[in-house]
């Protein structure tokens, strides 16, 4: 499978989490796309993605956006669209921003999708961290709190997603990193498309700049690698994390444009 397709299939699998976690959402297949409704009035947790390459000959981007728009109109006005740019032929990609604007969507970020055949060794000593799988109320609460603080998500929204038992029985494997008996960092790992996808990587602000993020990523990946034997790792990078991921062996495989309803 082409690297960008590996990254995108893993991400689509990860996004299904938001349609399953709250108990009031759904994951719905549309022609050429998938719509993920969280059941919440929170746009970044109501997500649409393409599910394969798009050309003018197979209906173009407009046809898919029209279907997505009709789906969400019955449920919420607030939703987001993750566009893997390599899924569009060059002509459609050049016009994509205007096409999406015509459907009431504005670009909010452009994270690169990255892949590493295996993680390179660390370049400096990392702090000790104990990784615990999210499997009880205490760890659900820690994952919820670190998510809300780190990603500036309203606590009530984060609680509705991450504090539910049902959220942690699917593909989204959550981990909390402990240091000196206290939760300091989180990560989630999704196994799909022959790769381990890293999501929700975050550290409490008071513990940042000490290496816990890298230690958490490595420990969570190692935990799942022992179970699966899968070496490849994928993720979507923030601007702040790009240099670190590059040092760890990741390279850019594709680029996403994330759009949100205006």
TORKOL-4160 file (C-alpha; in steps of 0.2 Angstrom, whole numbers, padded with zeros to 4 digits, m for minus):
262
<pt num="1" X="0000" Y="0000" Z="0000"/>
<pt num="2" X="0006" Y="0018" Z="m0004"/>
<pt num="3" X="0012" Y="0027" Z="0011"/>
<pt num="4" X="0000" Y="0041" Z="0010"/>
<pt num="5" X="m0014" Y="0028" Z="0009"/>
<pt num="6" X="m0008" Y="0019" Z="0025"/>
<pt num="7" X="m0008" Y="0035" Z="0034"/>
<pt num="8" X="m0025" Y="0040" Z="0028"/>
<pt num="9" X="m0033" Y="0023" Z="0032"/>
<pt num="10" X="m0026" Y="0023" Z="0049"/>
<pt num="11" X="m0033" Y="0040" Z="0052"/>
<pt num="12" X="m0050" Y="0035" Z="0046"/>
<pt num="13" X="m0050" Y="0021" Z="0058"/>
<pt num="14" X="m0045" Y="0032" Z="0072"/>
<pt num="15" X="m0058" Y="0045" Z="0069"/>
<pt num="16" X="m0072" Y="0032" Z="0070"/>
<pt num="17" X="m0068" Y="0033" Z="0089"/>
<pt num="18" X="m0078" Y="0049" Z="0090"/>
<pt num="19" X="m0094" Y="0041" Z="0082"/>
<pt num="20" X="m0093" Y="0027" Z="0095"/>
<pt num="21" X="m0087" Y="0034" Z="0111"/>
<pt num="22" X="m0102" Y="0044" Z="0117"/>
<pt num="23" X="m0116" Y="0032" Z="0114"/>
<pt num="24" X="m0126" Y="0045" Z="0104"/>
<pt num="25" X="m0116" Y="0046" Z="0088"/>
<pt num="26" X="m0113" Y="0035" Z="0073"/>
<pt num="27" X="m0101" Y="0031" Z="0059"/>
<pt num="28" X="m0110" Y="0033" Z="0042"/>
<pt num="29" X="m0104" Y="0027" Z="0025"/>
<pt num="30" X="m0107" Y="0040" Z="0011"/>
<pt num="31" X="m0103" Y="0038" Z="m0008"/>
<pt num="32" X="m0084" Y="0041" Z="m0008"/>
<pt num="33" X="m0083" Y="0047" Z="0010"/>
<pt num="34" X="m0087" Y="0043" Z="0028"/>
<pt num="35" X="m0096" Y="0054" Z="0040"/>
<pt num="36" X="m0092" Y="0053" Z="0059"/>
<pt num="37" X="m0105" Y="0061" Z="0071"/>
<pt num="38" X="m0101" Y="0062" Z="0089"/>
<pt num="39" X="m0118" Y="0066" Z="0095"/>
<pt num="40" X="m0111" Y="0083" Z="0102"/>
<pt num="41" X="m0112" Y="0101" Z="0096"/>
<pt num="42" X="m0093" Y="0102" Z="0094"/>
<pt num="43" X="m0087" Y="0104" Z="0076"/>
<pt num="44" X="m0070" Y="0096" Z="0077"/>
<pt num="45" X="m0077" Y="0079" Z="0084"/>
<pt num="46" X="m0090" Y="0078" Z="0070"/>
<pt num="47" X="m0079" Y="0073" Z="0055"/>
<pt num="48" X="m0080" Y="0069" Z="0037"/>
<pt num="49" X="m0066" Y="0061" Z="0026"/>
<pt num="50" X="m0064" Y="0055" Z="0009"/>
<pt num="51" X="m0062" Y="0036" Z="0008"/>
<pt num="52" X="m0052" Y="0035" Z="m0009"/>
<pt num="53" X="m0045" Y="0045" Z="m0023"/>
<pt num="54" X="m0056" Y="0058" Z="m0031"/>
<pt num="55" X="m0056" Y="0063" Z="m0049"/>
<pt num="56" X="m0068" Y="0073" Z="m0060"/>
<pt num="57" X="m0072" Y="0057" Z="m0069"/>
<pt num="58" X="m0078" Y="0048" Z="m0053"/>
<pt num="59" X="m0089" Y="0063" Z="m0047"/>
<pt num="60" X="m0077" Y="0076" Z="m0041"/>
<pt num="61" X="m0076" Y="0084" Z="m0024"/>
<pt num="62" X="m0092" Y="0094" Z="m0025"/>
<pt num="63" X="m0103" Y="0078" Z="m0026"/>
<pt num="64" X="m0095" Y="0071" Z="m0010"/>
<pt num="65" X="m0096" Y="0087" Z="m0001"/>
<pt num="66" X="m0115" Y="0089" Z="m0006"/>
<pt num="67" X="m0118" Y="0071" Z="0002"/>
<pt num="68" X="m0108" Y="0076" Z="0017"/>
<pt num="69" X="m0117" Y="0092" Z="0019"/>
<pt num="70" X="m0134" Y="0084" Z="0018"/>
<pt num="71" X="m0129" Y="0071" Z="0031"/>
<pt num="72" X="m0124" Y="0084" Z="0044"/>
<pt num="73" X="m0138" Y="0096" Z="0040"/>
<pt num="74" X="m0150" Y="0084" Z="0049"/>
<pt num="75" X="m0139" Y="0082" Z="0064"/>
<pt num="76" X="m0128" Y="0098" Z="0067"/>
<pt num="77" X="m0122" Y="0114" Z="0059"/>
<pt num="78" X="m0104" Y="0111" Z="0066"/>
<pt num="79" X="m0093" Y="0099" Z="0058"/>
<pt num="80" X="m0075" Y="0097" Z="0050"/>
<pt num="81" X="m0068" Y="0090" Z="0035"/>
<pt num="82" X="m0051" Y="0081" Z="0034"/>
<pt num="83" X="m0044" Y="0082" Z="0017"/>
<pt num="84" X="m0029" Y="0071" Z="0012"/>
<pt num="85" X="m0022" Y="0081" Z="m0002"/>
<pt num="86" X="m0015" Y="0066" Z="m0011"/>
<pt num="87" X="m0032" Y="0059" Z="m0014"/>
<pt num="88" X="m0037" Y="0073" Z="m0026"/>
<pt num="89" X="m0030" Y="0074" Z="m0043"/>
<pt num="90" X="m0020" Y="0090" Z="m0047"/>
<pt num="91" X="m0034" Y="0100" Z="m0055"/>
<pt num="92" X="m0046" Y="0097" Z="m0041"/>
<pt num="93" X="m0033" Y="0101" Z="m0028"/>
<pt num="94" X="m0029" Y="0118" Z="m0035"/>
<pt num="95" X="m0047" Y="0122" Z="m0034"/>
<pt num="96" X="m0050" Y="0113" Z="m0017"/>
<pt num="97" X="m0049" Y="0128" Z="m0005"/>
<pt num="98" X="m0062" Y="0138" Z="m0016"/>
<pt num="99" X="m0073" Y="0123" Z="m0018"/>
<pt num="100" X="m0073" Y="0120" Z="0001"/>
<pt num="101" X="m0076" Y="0139" Z="0004"/>
<pt num="102" X="m0092" Y="0137" Z="m0007"/>
<pt num="103" X="m0098" Y="0124" Z="0004"/>
<pt num="104" X="m0096" Y="0135" Z="0020"/>
<pt num="105" X="m0079" Y="0128" Z="0026"/>
<pt num="106" X="m0063" Y="0137" Z="0031"/>
<pt num="107" X="m0046" Y="0130" Z="0033"/>
<pt num="108" X="m0040" Y="0129" Z="0051"/>
<pt num="109" X="m0024" Y="0119" Z="0050"/>
<pt num="110" X="m0012" Y="0109" Z="0038"/>
<pt num="111" X="m0004" Y="0095" Z="0047"/>
<pt num="112" X="0008" Y="0084" Z="0038"/>
<pt num="113" X="0004" Y="0065" Z="0039"/>
<pt num="114" X="0020" Y="0056" Z="0043"/>
<pt num="115" X="0027" Y="0038" Z="0043"/>
<pt num="116" X="0042" Y="0030" Z="0051"/>
<pt num="117" X="0047" Y="0012" Z="0046"/>
<pt num="118" X="0053" Y="0011" Z="0064"/>
<pt num="119" X="0058" Y="0023" Z="0078"/>
<pt num="120" X="0076" Y="0029" Z="0078"/>
<pt num="121" X="0085" Y="0028" Z="0095"/>
<pt num="122" X="0083" Y="0044" Z="0106"/>
<pt num="123" X="0097" Y="0057" Z="0105"/>
<pt num="124" X="0097" Y="0061" Z="0123"/>
<pt num="125" X="0091" Y="0052" Z="0139"/>
<pt num="126" X="0073" Y="0052" Z="0142"/>
<pt num="127" X="0064" Y="0053" Z="0159"/>
<pt num="128" X="0057" Y="0037" Z="0166"/>
<pt num="129" X="0038" Y="0035" Z="0163"/>
<pt num="130" X="0026" Y="0021" Z="0168"/>
<pt num="131" X="0013" Y="0017" Z="0154"/>
<pt num="132" X="m0004" Y="0012" Z="0160"/>
<pt num="133" X="m0018" Y="0006" Z="0148"/>
<pt num="134" X="m0034" Y="0016" Z="0151"/>
<pt num="135" X="m0045" Y="0003" Z="0159"/>
<pt num="136" X="m0053" Y="0011" Z="0174"/>
<pt num="137" X="m0062" Y="0027" Z="0180"/>
<pt num="138" X="m0046" Y="0034" Z="0187"/>
<pt num="139" X="m0036" Y="0033" Z="0171"/>
<pt num="140" X="m0051" Y="0039" Z="0161"/>
<pt num="141" X="m0052" Y="0054" Z="0171"/>
<pt num="142" X="m0033" Y="0057" Z="0169"/>
<pt num="143" X="m0035" Y="0055" Z="0150"/>
<pt num="144" X="m0050" Y="0067" Z="0150"/>
<pt num="145" X="m0041" Y="0081" Z="0160"/>
<pt num="146" X="m0025" Y="0081" Z="0151"/>
<pt num="147" X="m0035" Y="0081" Z="0134"/>
<pt num="148" X="m0046" Y="0095" Z="0139"/>
<pt num="149" X="m0031" Y="0106" Z="0146"/>
<pt num="150" X="m0019" Y="0102" Z="0132"/>
<pt num="151" X="m0030" Y="0104" Z="0117"/>
<pt num="152" X="m0041" Y="0118" Z="0125"/>
<pt num="153" X="m0057" Y="0107" Z="0124"/>
<pt num="154" X="m0072" Y="0111" Z="0135"/>
<pt num="155" X="m0071" Y="0099" Z="0150"/>
<pt num="156" X="m0089" Y="0094" Z="0147"/>
<pt num="157" X="m0086" Y="0089" Z="0129"/>
<pt num="158" X="m0070" Y="0080" Z="0134"/>
<pt num="159" X="m0079" Y="0071" Z="0148"/>
<pt num="160" X="m0093" Y="0065" Z="0136"/>
<pt num="161" X="m0080" Y="0057" Z="0125"/>
<pt num="162" X="m0066" Y="0051" Z="0135"/>
<pt num="163" X="m0074" Y="0046" Z="0152"/>
<pt num="164" X="m0085" Y="0033" Z="0145"/>
<pt num="165" X="m0081" Y="0014" Z="0146"/>
<pt num="166" X="m0088" Y="0011" Z="0129"/>
<pt num="167" X="m0074" Y="0023" Z="0122"/>
<pt num="168" X="m0060" Y="0011" Z="0126"/>
<pt num="169" X="m0067" Y="m0006" Z="0119"/>
<pt num="170" X="m0063" Y="m0002" Z="0101"/>
<pt num="171" X="m0048" Y="0002" Z="0090"/>
<pt num="172" X="m0043" Y="0017" Z="0101"/>
<pt num="173" X="m0031" Y="0011" Z="0114"/>
<pt num="174" X="m0028" Y="0024" Z="0127"/>
<pt num="175" X="m0012" Y="0026" Z="0138"/>
<pt num="176" X="m0008" Y="0037" Z="0153"/>
<pt num="177" X="0010" Y="0040" Z="0157"/>
<pt num="178" X="0014" Y="0041" Z="0176"/>
<pt num="179" X="0029" Y="0049" Z="0184"/>
<pt num="180" X="0032" Y="0048" Z="0202"/>
<pt num="181" X="0015" Y="0041" Z="0204"/>
<pt num="182" X="0006" Y="0056" Z="0195"/>
<pt num="183" X="m0001" Y="0056" Z="0178"/>
<pt num="184" X="0009" Y="0067" Z="0167"/>
<pt num="185" X="0006" Y="0062" Z="0149"/>
<pt num="186" X="m0006" Y="0053" Z="0137"/>
<pt num="187" X="m0006" Y="0045" Z="0120"/>
<pt num="188" X="m0018" Y="0033" Z="0110"/>
<pt num="189" X="m0012" Y="0020" Z="0098"/>
<pt num="190" X="m0023" Y="0013" Z="0083"/>
<pt num="191" X="m0018" Y="m0002" Z="0074"/>
<pt num="192" X="m0024" Y="m0001" Z="0056"/>
<pt num="193" X="m0017" Y="m0003" Z="0038"/>
<pt num="194" X="m0002" Y="m0012" Z="0044"/>
<pt num="195" X="0004" Y="0002" Z="0055"/>
<pt num="196" X="0003" Y="0009" Z="0073"/>
<pt num="197" X="m0006" Y="0027" Z="0073"/>
<pt num="198" X="m0001" Y="0039" Z="0087"/>
<pt num="199" X="m0015" Y="0050" Z="0092"/>
<pt num="200" X="m0020" Y="0062" Z="0107"/>
<pt num="201" X="m0001" Y="0064" Z="0112"/>
<pt num="202" X="m0001" Y="0077" Z="0125"/>
<pt num="203" X="0008" Y="0082" Z="0142"/>
<pt num="204" X="0001" Y="0092" Z="0156"/>
<pt num="205" X="0008" Y="0110" Z="0154"/>
<pt num="206" X="0017" Y="0110" Z="0170"/>
<pt num="207" X="0027" Y="0094" Z="0165"/>
<pt num="208" X="0032" Y="0100" Z="0147"/>
<pt num="209" X="0049" Y="0103" Z="0140"/>
<pt num="210" X="0056" Y="0088" Z="0150"/>
<pt num="211" X="0055" Y="0074" Z="0137"/>
<pt num="212" X="0039" Y="0066" Z="0143"/>
<pt num="213" X="0030" Y="0068" Z="0126"/>
<pt num="214" X="0044" Y="0058" Z="0117"/>
<pt num="215" X="0045" Y="0046" Z="0132"/>
<pt num="216" X="0026" Y="0043" Z="0131"/>
<pt num="217" X="0026" Y="0041" Z="0112"/>
<pt num="218" X="0040" Y="0028" Z="0113"/>
<pt num="219" X="0033" Y="0018" Z="0128"/>
<pt num="220" X="0015" Y="0017" Z="0121"/>
<pt num="221" X="0021" Y="0012" Z="0104"/>
<pt num="222" X="0033" Y="m0001" Z="0112"/>
<pt num="223" X="0018" Y="m0008" Z="0122"/>
<pt num="224" X="0008" Y="m0011" Z="0106"/>
<pt num="225" X="0022" Y="m0017" Z="0096"/>
<pt num="226" X="0025" Y="m0031" Z="0109"/>
<pt num="227" X="0007" Y="m0036" Z="0106"/>
<pt num="228" X="0006" Y="m0035" Z="0087"/>
<pt num="229" X="0024" Y="m0036" Z="0080"/>
<pt num="230" X="0020" Y="m0021" Z="0069"/>
<pt num="231" X="0035" Y="m0009" Z="0066"/>
<pt num="232" X="0028" Y="0005" Z="0056"/>
<pt num="233" X="0022" Y="0021" Z="0065"/>
<pt num="234" X="0011" Y="0035" Z="0058"/>
<pt num="235" X="0005" Y="0051" Z="0064"/>
<pt num="236" X="m0001" Y="0069" Z="0060"/>
<pt num="237" X="0011" Y="0082" Z="0066"/>
<pt num="238" X="0009" Y="0099" Z="0074"/>
<pt num="239" X="0021" Y="0112" Z="0069"/>
<pt num="240" X="0028" Y="0112" Z="0086"/>
<pt num="241" X="0031" Y="0093" Z="0085"/>
<pt num="242" X="0038" Y="0092" Z="0068"/>
<pt num="243" X="0057" Y="0093" Z="0072"/>
<pt num="244" X="0055" Y="0080" Z="0086"/>
<pt num="245" X="0046" Y="0068" Z="0074"/>
<pt num="246" X="0059" Y="0070" Z="0061"/>
<pt num="247" X="0073" Y="0066" Z="0073"/>
<pt num="248" X="0063" Y="0050" Z="0078"/>
<pt num="249" X="0063" Y="0044" Z="0060"/>
<pt num="250" X="0047" Y="0050" Z="0053"/>
<pt num="251" X="0046" Y="0058" Z="0036"/>
<pt num="252" X="0032" Y="0067" Z="0027"/>
<pt num="253" X="0020" Y="0055" Z="0017"/>
<pt num="254" X="0006" Y="0067" Z="0014"/>
<pt num="255" X="m0002" Y="0083" Z="0019"/>
<pt num="256" X="m0019" Y="0086" Z="0026"/>
<pt num="257" X="m0030" Y="0102" Z="0026"/>
<pt num="258" X="m0042" Y="0103" Z="0040"/>
<pt num="259" X="m0058" Y="0113" Z="0037"/>
<pt num="260" X="m0072" Y="0118" Z="0049"/>
<pt num="261" X="m0089" Y="0125" Z="0046"/>
<pt num="262" X="m0089" Y="0144" Z="0046"/>
